[in-house]
Amino acid sequence: MPLVRAVQAAFDPVGPLARKMEGFVSRPGQTTMALAVAHTLQEGGVLAVEAGTGVGKTLAYLVPALLSGHKVLLSTATKTLQEQLYLRDLPRTLQALGITARVALLKGRSSYLCAQRLEQSLGQAQAMAPQDRALLAQVQMWARSTVQGDMAELPALDERAEFLDRVTSTRENCLGGSCPQWNNCHTQAARQQALQAEVVVINHHLFFADLGVRASGVAELLPSVHTVVFDEAHQLSSTGVQFMGRRCSGAQVQSLVQDLALQDGGVARGMADWAGLAADVRHASLRLWESVPPGAKDPRRPWDAVAPQGLDAAHWAHALQALVQALDASAQVCQSLGESWPEVAALAQRAHSLRQALEDFRQPVPAGRVRWLVQGTQLVLHEAPLTIAQDMRALIASAPGETALRKSWIFTSATLGTDPQLSWFTTQCGLPADCALQVPSPFDYARQAALYIPPDAPAPDQAQHSNYVAQVAAQGALALGGRTMVLTTTVRAMRAITAALGVALQASGMTVLMQGQAPKRALLETFQSGQGGSVLVATASFWEGVDIQGSALQLVVIDKLPFTPPDDPVLQAQAQACLDAGGKPFKDIYLPQAALALKQGAGRLIRSESDQGILLVCDPRLVLKGYGKRILAALPPLRPIADEQQWMEALQELARTQALPDSDAGR
């Protein structure tokens, strides 16, 4: 098998990686994974690999993928990881292997400058707020020189900023081939580059959004691809459920209303009662909003009948029908004028799409799907599949397109399951039962790290729990001079623990950082600088994707077991389906999810062979409940700390430990 032999040679202790890649160290686990990937690429089929922290999974799939000579699609979890692959990992691997390949980075259309939207915004600049006019001037100047048109080139613009909507397009407002700026379209240029490249880097959101609407270039790309690699694959199921569903928001309706009203001064001015059409849609949307009682404790309302839970069914149905009719009227007017003006034709398509989506929401919930309503600053109607298994099975079983070779599908992450078959992941994604491989971490966890579950910790549902977490975290931070990260399961706990830490550490001069105070990257840079010592308190996205090597992080505190809230609409429906099938939702769904999430959080502690630290989990259920053993079994084999005296001794020993030189070898 030529590819397998070539991969074996590449990872040899005296092979090209060792000779040409700075810091590379040959690791048995990495080679094992690389050879398994090579076999799959050679024969075609599916491979799911759980590669423990430190294995170096990126090189383990990149090397065989690049040596295969086939067209490769790499999908990862976030735009940040996309850029890391594209800007760092791929170039250095290609250089070490001595391979030349065309590599393309493909993001969703909202990541690229839209020349047409920019031109429209410049015409409306005087009506903007001063800060938006200043941002618009920056974008205008940058637009003259940018080649890729990637909004990430403008660091002053937060990717969540509302201003971006003024200069980027959406599927709804894109004019496509009839756009006057089509020849200057950065999104289209990126797609064309992807079609011509041998290696294309995307993210999971784009992959599934495209499969749902066939509008982002990936569906066009897939038939020509031989190898698809999903890195950070543990996020695949949740991302797929989100994007393979249906969504209709008040923001979409509001955007249409604004663009209808703008036609009074646009190309089709005087050709219709644009103000009247906009007003009709606005009033109908308001009636739908008014049909939902205000002040709900949980903004998510289950929707398993004619109307969302807690709503007057007749009132809701009447309001929904009125909005459908208003959208239909706008669509018909715009369609009649669309042959003359592409902008108006695009409005017709948007109005029709919204009308059709709302019409679908008037029908009963289809089998195998879940529906709910989110009541926030806008109403958002959601519908999603319970699982992506059927869609993934169909995708994997589909014809390979023009190539005669069987397509290869590689799924990898540091956390994919709690058993050797990785059944939690493979079942969710509809993968074959025999495709799993576990490659353990090379780290000596028993030597490098310890686990402390305080025997006196209050139950997580007790009022004093957050204060207790803050006190014990402060105890550790004071002993270590900071170097502490606290991961919480809720925003409320994050804020309470941050406030209590501020009081406990006030006299120490340490800085208490909290997620949301600054962009994630800036917070991590401040934390890693270690000036004066700091404690970082965070939730959600900080449980994974945070890679702090060396002595900058030596204590990870987790407030409680990360069970998914039982009122999550998708999880509720999945639990009911599990029950109907004779399963046990807590054992089959909630417990594996919590174990994998805890494993992700714990993975922030030890990131290299020289790291040392302590994992502190302030949840007595790990010891008191029978299921605690199953959750603990999913964690690396950390040495246990039995009581407070051993905890203090471990902190003192850790504080005395001198940091060894950091290394990113084999990553």
C-alpha positions as CSV (number, residue, x, y, z in Angstrom):
1,M,0.0,0.0,0.0
2,P,2.0,3.0,-1.3
3,L,0.2,5.6,0.8
4,V,0.6,3.7,4.1
5,R,4.3,3.2,3.4
6,A,4.7,6.9,2.5
7,V,3.0,7.9,5.8
8,Q,5.1,5.5,7.8
9,A,8.2,7.0,6.3
10,A,7.1,10.6,6.9
11,F,6.7,9.9,10.7
12,D,9.9,7.9,11.0
13,P,12.3,9.4,13.6
14,V,14.7,10.3,10.8
15,G,11.9,11.1,8.2
16,P,11.0,14.5,6.6
17,L,8.9,15.7,9.5
18,A,11.8,15.1,12.0
19,R,14.3,16.7,9.7
20,K,12.3,19.7,8.5
21,M,9.7,20.6,11.1
22,E,11.0,22.5,14.1
23,G,10.1,20.9,17.4
24,F,8.7,17.7,15.9
25,V,9.0,14.6,18.1
26,S,8.0,11.1,16.8
27,R,5.1,9.9,18.9
28,P,3.8,6.3,18.7
29,G,0.1,7.4,19.1
30,Q,0.4,10.0,16.4
31,T,1.9,7.4,14.0
32,T,-0.8,4.9,14.9
33,M,-3.5,7.4,14.0
34,A,-1.8,8.6,10.8
35,L,-1.5,5.0,9.6
36,A,-5.2,4.3,10.3
37,V,-6.1,7.5,8.4
38,A,-3.9,6.3,5.5
39,H,-5.6,2.9,5.4
40,T,-9.0,4.6,5.3
41,L,-7.9,7.0,2.5
42,Q,-6.5,4.1,0.5
43,E,-9.6,1.9,0.8
44,G,-12.3,4.5,1.3
45,G,-14.9,4.4,4.1
46,V,-15.3,5.9,7.6
47,L,-12.9,6.3,10.5
48,A,-13.7,8.0,13.8
49,V,-10.6,8.7,16.0
50,E,-10.6,9.9,19.5
51,A,-7.1,11.2,19.9
52,G,-6.2,12.2,23.4
53,T,-4.6,15.6,24.2
54,G,-1.0,15.6,23.0
55,V,-1.3,12.9,20.3
56,G,-0.9,15.6,17.6
57,K,-4.1,14.7,15.6
58,T,-3.7,17.6,13.2
59,L,-0.5,16.2,11.7
60,A,-1.9,12.7,12.0
61,Y,-4.6,13.5,9.5
62,L,-2.9,16.2,7.4
63,V,0.1,14.1,6.4
64,P,-1.8,11.2,4.9
65,A,-4.4,13.6,3.4
66,L,-1.7,15.6,1.7
67,L,0.4,12.6,0.6
68,S,-2.7,10.9,-0.9
69,G,-2.7,13.5,-3.7
70,H,-6.6,13.6,-3.6
71,K,-8.8,16.6,-3.2
72,V,-9.4,17.2,0.5
73,L,-12.1,19.1,2.4
74,L,-11.1,20.0,6.0
75,S,-13.9,21.1,8.3
76,T,-13.3,22.4,11.9
77,A,-15.4,23.9,14.6
78,T,-14.7,27.6,14.4
79,K,-13.4,30.4,12.1
80,T,-10.4,30.8,14.5
81,L,-9.4,27.1,14.1
82,Q,-10.0,27.4,10.3
83,E,-7.5,30.2,10.1
84,Q,-5.0,28.3,12.3
85,L,-5.2,25.4,9.9
86,Y,-4.9,27.6,6.8
87,L,-2.3,30.0,8.0
88,R,-0.1,27.8,10.2
89,D,-0.6,24.0,10.2
90,L,-1.1,23.5,6.4
91,P,1.9,25.6,5.2
92,R,4.4,24.1,7.7
93,T,3.2,20.5,6.9
94,L,3.4,21.1,3.1
95,Q,6.9,22.6,3.5
96,A,8.1,19.7,5.6
97,L,6.8,17.1,3.1
98,G,8.1,19.0,0.1
99,I,4.6,19.1,-1.5
100,T,3.0,21.9,-3.5
101,A,-0.7,22.2,-3.3
102,R,-3.3,24.9,-3.9
103,V,-5.0,25.6,-0.5
104,A,-8.2,27.6,-0.2
105,L,-10.1,29.0,2.9
106,L,-13.9,29.1,2.4
107,K,-16.2,30.9,4.9
108,G,-19.9,31.8,4.8
109,R,-20.9,34.8,2.8
110,S,-21.4,37.0,5.9
111,S,-17.6,36.8,6.4
112,Y,-16.9,38.6,3.1
113,L,-17.3,42.2,2.0
114,C,-20.2,42.7,-0.3
115,A,-19.3,45.5,-2.8
116,Q,-23.0,46.2,-3.6
117,R,-24.0,46.5,0.1
118,L,-21.0,48.8,0.7
119,E,-22.1,51.0,-2.2
120,Q,-25.7,51.2,-0.8
121,S,-24.5,52.0,2.7
122,L,-22.3,54.8,1.4
123,G,-25.4,56.3,-0.1
124,Q,-27.1,56.1,3.2
125,A,-24.2,57.3,5.3
126,Q,-25.7,60.6,6.4
127,A,-28.5,58.8,8.2
128,M,-26.1,56.6,10.2
129,A,-24.9,57.1,13.7
130,P,-21.5,58.8,14.0
131,Q,-19.7,55.6,15.1
132,D,-21.2,53.6,12.1
133,R,-20.1,56.4,9.7
134,A,-16.5,56.1,11.1
135,L,-16.6,52.3,10.7
136,L,-18.0,52.7,7.2
137,A,-15.1,55.0,6.3
138,Q,-12.6,52.4,7.5
139,V,-14.3,49.7,5.4
140,Q,-14.3,51.9,2.3
141,M,-10.6,52.6,2.6
142,W,-9.8,48.9,3.2
143,A,-12.1,47.8,0.3
144,R,-9.8,49.6,-2.2
145,S,-6.8,47.4,-1.3
146,T,-8.2,44.0,-0.1
147,V,-7.8,41.0,-2.3
148,Q,-9.8,38.4,-0.3
149,G,-12.4,40.7,1.1
150,D,-12.4,38.7,4.3
151,M,-13.8,40.9,7.1
152,A,-11.4,39.2,9.6
153,E,-8.7,41.4,8.0
154,L,-10.3,44.3,9.9
155,P,-9.5,43.6,13.6
156,A,-11.4,46.7,14.7
157,L,-14.7,45.1,13.6
158,D,-16.0,42.5,16.1
159,E,-17.5,39.6,14.1
160,R,-20.7,40.0,16.1
161,A,-21.1,43.7,15.4
162,E,-24.5,44.7,13.9
163,F,-22.6,47.1,11.6
164,L,-21.4,44.1,9.5
165,D,-24.9,43.6,8.2
166,R,-24.5,46.9,6.3
167,V,-21.5,45.7,4.3
168,T,-22.0,41.9,4.0
169,S,-24.7,39.9,2.3
170,T,-27.0,37.2,3.4
171,R,-28.6,34.4,1.3
172,E,-31.8,36.4,1.4
173,N,-30.5,39.8,0.1
174,C,-27.8,38.6,-2.3
175,L,-28.6,39.5,-5.9
176,G,-26.6,36.6,-7.3
177,G,-25.6,36.8,-11.0
178,S,-27.8,39.9,-11.6
179,C,-25.8,42.0,-9.1
180,P,-24.1,45.0,-10.7
181,Q,-21.0,44.1,-8.6
182,W,-21.0,40.4,-9.6
183,N,-17.5,40.7,-11.1
184,N,-16.2,42.2,-7.8
185,C,-17.9,39.6,-5.6
186,H,-15.5,38.3,-2.9
187,T,-17.8,35.5,-1.9
188,Q,-18.0,34.2,-5.5
189,A,-14.2,34.5,-5.9
190,A,-13.7,32.5,-2.7
191,R,-16.0,29.7,-4.0
192,Q,-14.1,29.6,-7.3
193,Q,-10.8,29.4,-5.6
194,A,-12.2,26.5,-3.5
195,L,-13.4,24.6,-6.6
196,Q,-9.9,24.9,-8.1
197,A,-7.9,24.0,-4.9
198,E,-6.6,20.6,-3.8
199,V,-7.2,21.4,-0.1
200,V,-10.2,23.4,1.1
201,V,-10.7,24.5,4.7
202,I,-14.2,25.2,5.9
203,N,-16.1,25.1,9.3
204,H,-18.9,22.8,10.5
205,H,-21.5,25.7,10.4
206,L,-20.8,26.3,6.7
207,F,-20.9,22.6,5.9
208,F,-24.3,22.0,7.4
209,A,-25.8,25.4,6.5
210,D,-24.9,24.6,2.9
211,L,-26.3,21.1,3.0
212,G,-29.6,22.6,4.2
213,V,-29.9,25.4,1.5
214,R,-27.3,24.4,-1.2
215,A,-26.2,28.1,-1.3
216,S,-22.7,28.4,0.1
217,G,-20.5,26.5,-2.3
218,V,-19.9,23.3,-0.3
219,A,-22.6,21.3,-2.1
220,E,-21.0,22.1,-5.4
221,L,-17.6,21.2,-3.9
222,L,-18.5,17.9,-2.4
223,P,-18.8,15.7,-5.5
224,S,-15.2,16.5,-6.5
225,V,-13.7,15.8,-3.0
226,H,-12.3,12.4,-2.2
227,T,-11.5,13.0,1.5
228,V,-13.5,14.8,4.1
229,V,-12.0,15.4,7.5
230,F,-14.0,16.7,10.4
231,D,-11.7,18.0,13.2
232,E,-13.2,18.9,16.6
233,A,-15.9,16.4,15.5
234,H,-17.5,16.3,18.9
235,Q,-19.4,19.5,17.9
236,L,-20.7,18.0,14.7
237,S,-24.0,16.6,16.0
238,S,-25.1,19.8,17.8
239,T,-24.0,22.0,14.9
240,G,-25.8,19.7,12.4
241,V,-29.0,19.7,14.4
242,Q,-29.0,23.5,14.5
243,F,-28.3,24.0,10.8
244,M,-30.3,21.2,9.3
245,G,-33.4,22.6,10.8
246,R,-35.6,25.5,9.9
247,R,-35.5,29.0,11.5
248,C,-37.6,32.1,11.0
249,S,-36.9,35.3,13.0
250,G,-38.4,38.6,13.6
251,A,-35.1,40.1,12.6
252,Q,-35.5,38.7,9.1
253,V,-39.0,40.2,8.8
254,Q,-37.7,43.5,10.2
255,S,-34.9,43.6,7.6
256,L,-37.4,43.0,4.8
257,V,-39.6,45.8,6.1
258,Q,-36.7,48.2,6.1
259,D,-35.7,47.2,2.5
260,L,-39.3,47.5,1.3
261,A,-39.5,51.0,2.7
262,L,-36.2,52.0,1.1
263,Q,-37.7,51.3,-2.4
264,D,-39.6,54.6,-2.0
265,G,-36.2,56.2,-2.9
266,G,-34.9,53.3,-4.9
267,V,-34.9,52.2,-8.5
268,A,-38.6,51.3,-8.5
269,R,-39.8,54.4,-6.7
270,G,-43.4,55.3,-7.6
271,M,-44.1,51.9,-9.1
272,A,-45.8,50.6,-5.9
273,D,-47.0,51.7,-2.5
274,W,-43.8,50.7,-0.9
275,A,-44.5,52.4,2.4
276,G,-47.9,50.7,2.6
277,L,-46.5,47.2,1.9
278,A,-43.8,47.8,4.5
279,A,-46.4,49.0,7.1
280,D,-48.6,46.0,6.5
281,V,-45.8,43.5,7.1
282,R,-44.6,45.5,10.1
283,H,-48.1,45.6,11.7
284,A,-48.7,41.9,11.1
285,S,-45.3,41.1,12.7
286,L,-46.3,43.2,15.7
287,R,-49.6,41.3,16.0
288,L,-47.6,38.1,16.1
289,W,-45.3,39.5,18.8
290,E,-48.4,40.7,20.8
291,S,-49.9,37.2,20.7
292,V,-47.0,35.9,23.0
293,P,-47.4,36.7,26.7
294,P,-44.5,38.8,28.0
295,G,-42.1,38.1,30.8
296,A,-41.6,34.3,30.4
297,K,-39.1,32.9,32.9
298,D,-37.6,30.8,30.1
299,P,-37.6,32.4,26.7
300,R,-37.8,29.0,25.0
301,R,-41.3,27.7,24.6
302,P,-41.9,24.1,23.6
303,W,-44.1,23.7,20.5
304,D,-45.6,20.3,20.1
305,A,-49.1,21.2,19.1
306,V,-50.8,23.9,17.0
307,A,-49.3,26.8,19.0
308,P,-46.3,27.2,21.3
309,Q,-46.8,26.2,24.9
310,G,-48.7,28.8,27.0
311,L,-50.2,30.7,24.0
312,D,-53.8,31.2,22.9
313,A,-53.9,28.8,19.9
314,A,-56.6,30.8,18.0
315,H,-54.9,34.1,18.6
316,W,-51.5,32.7,17.5
317,A,-52.9,31.0,14.4
318,H,-54.8,34.2,13.3
319,A,-51.7,36.4,13.8
320,L,-49.5,33.9,12.0
321,Q,-51.9,33.8,9.1
322,A,-52.1,37.6,8.9
323,L,-48.3,37.8,8.6
324,V,-48.3,35.1,5.9
325,Q,-50.8,37.1,3.9
326,A,-48.9,40.4,4.3
327,L,-45.7,38.7,3.1
328,D,-47.6,37.1,0.2
329,A,-48.9,40.5,-0.9
330,S,-45.4,42.0,-0.9
331,A,-44.0,39.0,-2.8
332,Q,-46.6,39.3,-5.5
333,V,-46.0,43.1,-6.0
334,C,-42.2,42.6,-6.1
335,Q,-42.4,39.7,-8.4
336,S,-44.5,41.7,-10.9
337,L,-41.8,44.3,-11.0
338,G,-38.8,42.0,-10.7
339,E,-38.1,41.5,-14.4
340,S,-37.1,45.2,-14.7
341,W,-35.1,45.5,-11.4
342,P,-33.0,42.7,-9.9
343,E,-33.1,44.4,-6.5
344,V,-36.9,44.1,-6.5
345,A,-36.7,40.5,-7.7
346,A,-34.5,39.7,-4.7
347,L,-37.1,41.3,-2.4
348,A,-39.8,39.1,-4.0
349,Q,-37.7,36.0,-3.3
350,R,-37.1,37.1,0.3
351,A,-40.7,37.7,1.0
352,H,-41.7,34.4,-0.7
353,S,-39.1,32.5,1.4
354,L,-40.3,34.0,4.6
355,R,-43.9,33.4,3.7
356,Q,-43.1,29.7,2.9
357,A,-41.2,29.2,6.1
358,L,-44.1,30.6,8.2
359,E,-46.6,28.5,6.2
360,D,-44.5,25.4,7.1
361,F,-44.7,26.5,10.8
362,R,-48.5,26.5,10.5
363,Q,-48.4,22.8,9.8
364,P,-48.1,20.0,12.4
365,V,-44.6,19.2,13.6
366,P,-43.2,16.4,11.3
367,A,-42.2,13.1,12.9
368,G,-38.6,13.0,14.0
369,R,-38.3,16.8,14.5
370,V,-38.8,19.2,17.4
371,R,-40.2,22.7,17.3
372,W,-39.9,25.6,19.7
373,L,-40.3,29.4,20.0
374,V,-37.7,31.7,21.4
375,Q,-39.0,34.9,23.0
376,G,-36.2,37.5,23.2
377,T,-35.8,40.9,21.7
378,Q,-37.3,39.3,18.6
379,L,-39.4,36.2,18.2
380,V,-37.6,33.3,16.6
381,L,-39.4,30.2,15.4
382,H,-37.2,27.0,15.4
383,E,-37.6,23.5,14.0
384,A,-34.8,20.9,14.0
385,P,-34.2,17.2,13.5
386,L,-33.7,15.2,16.6
387,T,-30.5,13.8,15.1
388,I,-28.3,14.2,12.1
389,A,-27.8,10.4,11.8
390,Q,-30.1,9.9,8.8
391,D,-28.7,12.9,6.9
392,M,-25.1,11.7,7.5
393,R,-25.8,8.1,6.5
394,A,-27.4,9.3,3.3
395,L,-24.4,11.7,2.6
396,I,-21.8,9.0,3.2
397,A,-23.7,6.4,1.2
398,S,-24.2,8.8,-1.8
399,A,-22.4,8.2,-5.1
400,P,-18.8,9.6,-5.1
401,G,-19.4,11.8,-8.1
402,E,-17.0,11.9,-11.0
403,T,-14.2,10.1,-9.1
404,A,-14.0,6.3,-9.3
405,L,-12.5,6.1,-5.9
406,R,-14.7,5.5,-2.8
407,K,-14.9,8.7,-0.7
408,S,-13.2,8.7,2.7
409,W,-14.7,10.3,5.8
410,I,-12.4,11.0,8.8
411,F,-13.9,12.2,12.2
412,T,-11.6,13.2,15.0
413,S,-11.5,15.0,18.4
414,A,-9.9,14.6,21.8
415,T,-13.4,13.6,23.2
416,L,-15.8,11.4,21.2
417,G,-17.1,8.9,23.6
418,T,-17.0,7.1,27.0
419,D,-16.5,3.6,25.6
420,P,-14.0,2.0,23.1
421,Q,-16.7,1.9,20.4
422,L,-17.3,5.7,20.7
423,S,-21.0,4.7,20.5
424,W,-22.3,8.1,21.8
425,F,-20.7,9.9,18.9
426,T,-21.1,7.3,16.1
427,T,-24.8,6.7,16.9
428,Q,-25.5,10.4,16.8
429,C,-23.8,10.8,13.5
430,G,-25.1,7.7,11.9
431,L,-21.6,6.1,11.5
432,P,-20.8,2.4,11.2
433,A,-20.4,0.6,14.5
434,D,-16.9,-0.7,13.5
435,C,-15.3,2.6,12.5
436,A,-13.9,3.7,15.9
437,L,-10.3,4.0,17.1
438,Q,-9.1,5.4,20.4
439,V,-5.5,6.7,20.7
440,P,-4.6,7.5,24.3
441,S,-2.8,10.7,25.3
442,P,1.0,10.3,25.7
443,F,0.9,12.4,28.9
444,D,1.7,10.9,32.3
445,Y,-1.4,12.2,34.0
446,A,-0.8,10.4,37.3
447,R,2.5,12.2,37.6
448,Q,1.6,15.5,36.0
449,A,-1.9,16.2,37.5
450,A,-4.1,15.6,40.5
451,L,-7.9,15.7,41.0
452,Y,-9.5,17.2,44.1
453,I,-13.2,16.8,44.9
454,P,-13.6,18.7,48.2
455,P,-15.5,16.5,50.7
456,D,-17.1,19.5,52.3
457,A,-18.4,21.1,49.1
458,P,-22.1,22.0,49.3
459,A,-24.6,20.5,46.8
460,P,-24.7,22.5,43.6
461,D,-28.3,23.5,44.2
462,Q,-27.6,25.2,47.5
463,A,-27.4,29.0,47.7
464,Q,-23.9,29.1,49.1
465,H,-22.4,26.9,46.3
466,S,-21.0,29.7,44.1
467,N,-19.5,31.4,47.2
468,Y,-17.9,28.2,48.2
469,V,-16.4,27.7,44.7
470,A,-15.0,31.3,44.8
471,Q,-13.4,30.7,48.3
472,V,-11.6,27.5,47.4
473,A,-10.5,28.9,44.0
474,A,-9.1,31.9,45.8
475,Q,-7.3,29.6,48.1
476,G,-5.6,27.9,45.2
477,A,-4.9,31.2,43.3
478,L,-3.2,32.7,46.4
479,A,-1.0,29.7,46.8
480,L,0.0,29.7,43.1
481,G,0.1,33.4,42.4
482,G,-2.9,33.3,40.1
483,R,-2.6,30.8,37.3
484,T,-6.2,29.7,37.9
485,M,-9.1,29.2,35.5
486,V,-12.7,28.7,36.8
487,L,-15.1,27.1,34.4
488,T,-18.8,27.5,35.2
489,T,-21.9,25.8,33.8
490,T,-24.1,28.9,33.8
491,V,-23.7,32.7,33.2
492,R,-25.3,33.3,36.6
493,A,-22.7,31.2,38.4
494,M,-19.9,32.9,36.4
495,R,-21.0,36.3,37.6
496,A,-21.6,35.3,41.2
497,I,-18.2,33.5,41.4
498,T,-16.4,36.5,39.8
499,A,-17.9,38.9,42.3
500,A,-17.0,36.7,45.3
501,L,-13.4,36.2,44.0
502,G,-13.1,40.0,43.6
503,V,-13.8,40.3,47.3
504,A,-11.6,37.4,48.4
505,L,-8.6,38.5,46.3
506,Q,-9.0,42.2,46.8
507,A,-6.0,42.6,49.1
508,S,-3.7,40.3,46.9
509,G,-3.5,42.7,43.9
510,M,-4.5,39.8,41.6
511,T,-6.7,40.5,38.6
512,V,-10.0,38.7,38.2
513,L,-11.0,38.4,34.6
514,M,-14.5,37.4,33.4
515,Q,-15.7,36.2,30.0
516,G,-17.5,39.0,28.2
517,Q,-15.3,41.8,29.6
518,A,-13.2,41.7,26.5
519,P,-12.9,39.5,23.3
520,K,-11.8,35.9,24.1
521,R,-8.4,36.3,22.5
522,A,-7.7,39.5,24.5
523,L,-8.7,37.8,27.8
524,L,-6.5,34.8,27.2
525,E,-3.5,37.0,26.3
526,T,-4.0,39.0,29.5
527,F,-4.3,35.8,31.5
528,Q,-1.2,34.2,30.0
529,S,0.9,37.3,30.5
530,G,0.6,36.5,34.2
531,Q,1.5,40.1,35.3
532,G,0.5,40.3,39.0
533,G,-1.2,37.0,38.8
534,S,-4.8,36.6,37.5
535,V,-7.8,34.4,37.7
536,L,-10.0,33.8,34.7
537,V,-13.7,33.0,35.2
538,A,-15.6,31.8,32.1
539,T,-18.3,29.6,30.8
540,A,-19.5,28.1,27.4
541,S,-16.8,28.4,24.8
542,F,-13.9,28.4,27.2
543,W,-14.6,24.8,28.1
544,E,-12.8,23.8,24.9
545,G,-10.4,25.3,22.3
546,V,-8.3,27.0,25.0
547,D,-4.6,25.9,24.7
548,I,-2.4,27.4,27.5
549,Q,0.8,25.5,27.9
550,G,3.4,25.9,30.6
551,S,3.0,27.3,34.0
552,A,0.6,30.1,33.1
553,L,-2.3,27.7,34.0
554,Q,-1.9,25.3,36.9
555,L,-5.3,25.1,38.5
556,V,-8.6,24.5,36.7
557,V,-11.7,24.8,38.8
558,I,-15.1,23.4,37.6
559,D,-18.0,24.5,39.6
560,K,-20.3,21.5,39.0
561,L,-21.0,18.7,36.6
562,P,-22.0,20.1,33.2
563,F,-25.4,18.5,32.8
564,T,-27.3,20.0,29.9
565,P,-30.4,21.9,31.2
566,P,-33.4,19.4,31.1
567,D,-35.6,22.1,29.6
568,D,-33.6,22.4,26.4
569,P,-36.3,21.7,23.7
570,V,-34.1,19.5,21.5
571,L,-32.8,17.5,24.5
572,Q,-36.4,17.1,25.8
573,A,-37.5,15.6,22.5
574,Q,-34.4,13.4,22.3
575,A,-35.1,12.1,25.8
576,Q,-38.7,11.4,24.9
577,A,-37.7,9.5,21.8
578,C,-35.2,7.5,23.9
579,L,-37.9,6.7,26.4
580,D,-40.3,5.7,23.6
581,A,-37.7,3.3,22.3
582,G,-37.3,1.6,25.6
583,G,-34.1,3.5,26.7
584,K,-33.2,5.4,29.8
585,P,-32.7,9.1,29.0
586,F,-30.5,9.9,32.0
587,K,-28.2,6.9,31.4
588,D,-28.2,7.1,27.7
589,I,-28.3,10.8,27.0
590,Y,-27.7,13.1,30.0
591,L,-24.9,11.1,31.6
592,P,-22.7,10.7,28.5
593,Q,-23.1,14.3,27.6
594,A,-22.0,15.4,31.1
595,A,-19.0,13.1,31.1
596,L,-17.8,14.3,27.7
597,A,-18.3,18.0,28.6
598,L,-16.4,17.5,31.9
599,K,-13.6,15.7,29.9
600,Q,-13.4,18.7,27.6
601,G,-13.1,21.2,30.5
602,A,-10.5,19.0,32.3
603,G,-8.6,19.0,29.0
604,R,-7.6,22.7,29.5
605,L,-5.2,21.7,32.3
606,I,-2.5,19.5,30.8
607,R,-1.4,20.6,27.3
608,S,2.2,19.4,27.1
609,E,4.5,16.8,28.5
610,S,6.0,19.4,30.9
611,D,2.7,20.8,32.3
612,Q,1.7,20.2,35.9
613,G,-1.5,21.1,37.7
614,I,-4.6,20.4,39.7
615,L,-8.2,19.8,38.6
616,L,-10.7,20.9,41.2
617,V,-14.3,19.8,40.8
618,C,-16.7,21.3,43.4
619,D,-19.5,18.8,43.0
620,P,-19.9,16.1,45.7
621,R,-22.2,14.1,43.4
622,L,-19.0,12.7,41.8
623,V,-18.4,10.8,45.1
624,L,-21.9,10.5,46.5
625,K,-23.9,9.3,43.5
626,G,-23.6,6.0,41.8
627,Y,-23.2,7.5,38.4
628,G,-20.1,9.5,39.6
629,K,-17.8,6.5,38.9
630,R,-18.9,6.4,35.3
631,I,-18.2,10.1,34.9
632,L,-14.8,9.8,36.6
633,A,-13.9,6.9,34.3
634,A,-14.1,9.3,31.4
635,L,-11.5,11.6,32.8
636,P,-7.7,11.0,32.4
637,P,-6.2,8.9,35.2
638,L,-5.3,11.8,37.6
639,R,-3.9,11.1,41.0
640,P,-6.6,11.7,43.7
641,I,-6.3,14.2,46.5
642,A,-8.3,12.9,49.5
643,D,-8.7,15.8,51.9
644,E,-8.0,19.5,52.6
645,Q,-4.5,18.7,54.1
646,Q,-3.4,16.9,50.9
647,W,-5.0,19.8,48.8
648,M,-2.8,22.3,50.6
649,E,0.3,20.2,50.3
650,A,-0.4,19.7,46.6
651,L,-0.7,23.5,46.1
652,Q,2.6,24.1,48.0
653,E,4.4,21.4,45.9
654,L,3.0,22.9,42.7
655,A,4.1,26.4,43.7
656,R,7.6,25.1,44.2
657,T,7.8,23.4,40.8
658,Q,9.9,25.3,38.3
659,A,8.3,25.5,34.8
660,L,10.1,23.6,32.1
661,P,10.6,25.0,28.6
662,D,7.3,24.9,26.7
663,S,7.0,22.9,23.5
664,D,4.6,22.6,20.7
665,A,6.2,19.5,19.2
666,G,4.0,17.2,17.2
667,R,1.0,19.5,17.1
